[in-house]
């Protein structure tokens, strides 16, 4: 959830990282290589449980979980109990697609703001294998987020992972720098939020909290807006805040909320 260009445009940018990520891909076992959403071994059971809980709430699939090998399983009973149809369609498309996606814990990494997807490569026989991507999740970043409960429910690890999956599945773009809108990828995620009855992200970029532009304090509070449509056809605005010096994403021109 960090860059501003379509996923395709990132391939050259991350080519050096992709070579290193090939080492990660080589750890996928023969038994799970045909699955499409797999946890890296270092992704702890606690984080797997946390992520599965978030995805169950979003999709309405009560049996969705990671198996013993870290493979995301939708469950034998595919009947949904609430949740977002668009989210279910996205995960189904990921399961049926060619790309393999590895989920990696990137907590406390300065180069990851909430989440990000990088292209990977196979170390052997890559031409005969599906394309692979590594979804980096900074679980620690989400611990720094404060704000309205309505906004917090619409911004967590589950939403971040779905955003990255959407980049891979649909090759959808984020908002252009300086744009005051969510962008194509986050528009799909907003549809999921709407189907869950949650507030929608108003913009892709965060802003410095008023009064922070020239502050002498080391804390750099930023905020991100979410809007909820009321039955009276009015929008109610909710806010999230965090210290960008802890989470990252501060740039000279415009700040980045997520890729």
Long-range contacts (C-beta under 8 A, 24 or more apart in sequence): 1-113, 1-114, 1-115, 1-116, 1-160, 1-163, 1-164, 1-257, 1-258, 1-259, 2-112, 2-113, 2-114, 2-115, 2-116, 2-249, 2-256, 2-258, 2-259, 3-116, 3-174, 3-256, 3-259, 4-174, 4-175, 4-176, 4-177, 4-256, 4-259, 5-173, 5-174, 6-167, 6-171, 6-172, 6-173, 6-174, 7-117, 7-119, 7-167, 7-168, 7-171, 7-172, 8-171, 10-118, 10-119, 11-119, 14-118, 14-119, 17-118, 18-118, 18-119, 18-120, 18-121, 19-121, 21-118, 21-119, 21-120, 21-121, 21-134, 22-120, 22-121, 22-122, 22-123, 23-123, 24-102, 24-104, 24-120, 24-134, 25-100, 25-102, 25-120, 25-121, 25-122, 25-123, 25-132, 25-134, 26-122, 26-123, 26-124, 28-100, 28-102, 29-69, 31-69, 32-69, 32-70, 32-71, 33-100, 33-129, 35-71, 35-72, 35-100, 36-72, 36-94, 36-95, 36-97, 36-99, 36-100, 36-101, 37-71, 37-72, 37-91, 37-94, 37-95, 37-101, 37-103, 37-165, 38-69, 38-70, 38-71, 38-72, 38-100, 38-101, 38-102, 38-103, 39-66, 39-70, 39-71, 39-72, 39-102, 39-103, 40-70, 40-102, 40-103, 40-104, 40-105, 41-70, 42-104, 42-105, 43-70, 43-103, 43-104, 43-105, 44-105, 47-105, 47-137, 47-139, 50-139, 50-157, 51-103, 51-137, 51-157, 51-158, 51-161, 53-158, 54-156, 54-157, 54-158, 54-159, 55-87, 55-91, 55-158, 55-161, 55-162, 57-83, 57-158, 57-196, 58-83, 58-84, 58-87, 58-158, 58-159, 58-162, 58-192, 58-196, 59-83, 59-84, 59-87, 59-88, 59-91, 60-84, 60-88, 61-88, 70-103, 82-196, 83-195, 83-196, 84-191, 84-192, 84-193, 84-195, 84-196, 85-195, 86-188, 86-191, 86-192, 86-195, 87-162, 87-192, 87-195, 90-162, 90-165, 90-166, 90-169, 90-188, 90-192, 91-162, 91-165, 93-169, 94-165, 94-168, 94-169, 97-168, 97-169, 98-130, 98-131, 99-130, 99-131, 99-132, 99-133, 99-168, 99-169, 100-129, 100-130, 100-131, 100-132, 100-133, 101-132, 101-133, 101-134, 101-135, 101-164, 101-165, 101-168, 102-132, 102-133, 102-134, 102-135, 103-135, 103-137, 103-161, 104-134, 104-135, 104-136, 104-137, 105-137, 105-139, 106-136, 106-137, 106-138, 107-137, 107-138, 107-139, 107-140, 107-141, 108-138, 108-140, 109-136, 109-138, 110-248, 111-248, 112-136, 112-137, 112-138, 112-141, 112-248, 113-138, 113-141, 113-247, 113-248, 113-249, 113-256, 113-257, 113-258, 113-259, 114-138, 114-141, 114-142, 114-160, 114-247, 114-257, 114-258, 115-157, 115-160, 115-161, 115-163, 115-164, 115-258, 115-259, 116-164, 116-259, 117-164, 117-167, 117-168, 117-259, 133-168, 135-161, 135-164, 135-165, 137-161, 138-247, 141-242, 141-246, 141-247, 141-248, 144-242, 144-243, 144-246, 144-247, 145-240, 145-241, 145-242, 146-240, 146-241, 146-242, 147-223, 147-238, 147-239, 147-240, 147-241, 148-226, 148-238, 148-239, 148-240, 150-198, 150-199, 150-226, 150-228, 150-238, 151-199, 151-224, 151-226, 151-238, 151-239, 151-240, 152-240, 153-198, 153-199, 154-193, 154-198, 154-199, 154-200, 154-201, 154-226, 155-201, 155-224, 155-226, 155-240, 159-189, 159-192, 159-193, 160-258, 162-189, 162-192, 163-189, 163-258, 163-259, 164-259, 167-259, 174-204, 174-259, 175-203, 175-204, 175-205, 177-253, 177-254, 178-205, 178-253, 178-254, 179-203, 179-204, 179-205, 194-229, 198-228, 199-226, 199-227, 199-228, 199-236, 199-238, 200-226, 200-227, 200-228, 200-229, 201-225, 201-226, 202-226, 202-227, 202-237, 203-257, 204-257, 204-258, 205-254, 205-255, 205-256, 205-257, 206-244, 206-249, 206-255, 206-256, 206-257, 207-255, 208-255, 209-241, 218-245, 219-243, 219-245, 220-244, 220-245, 220-250, 222-249, 222-255, 224-257
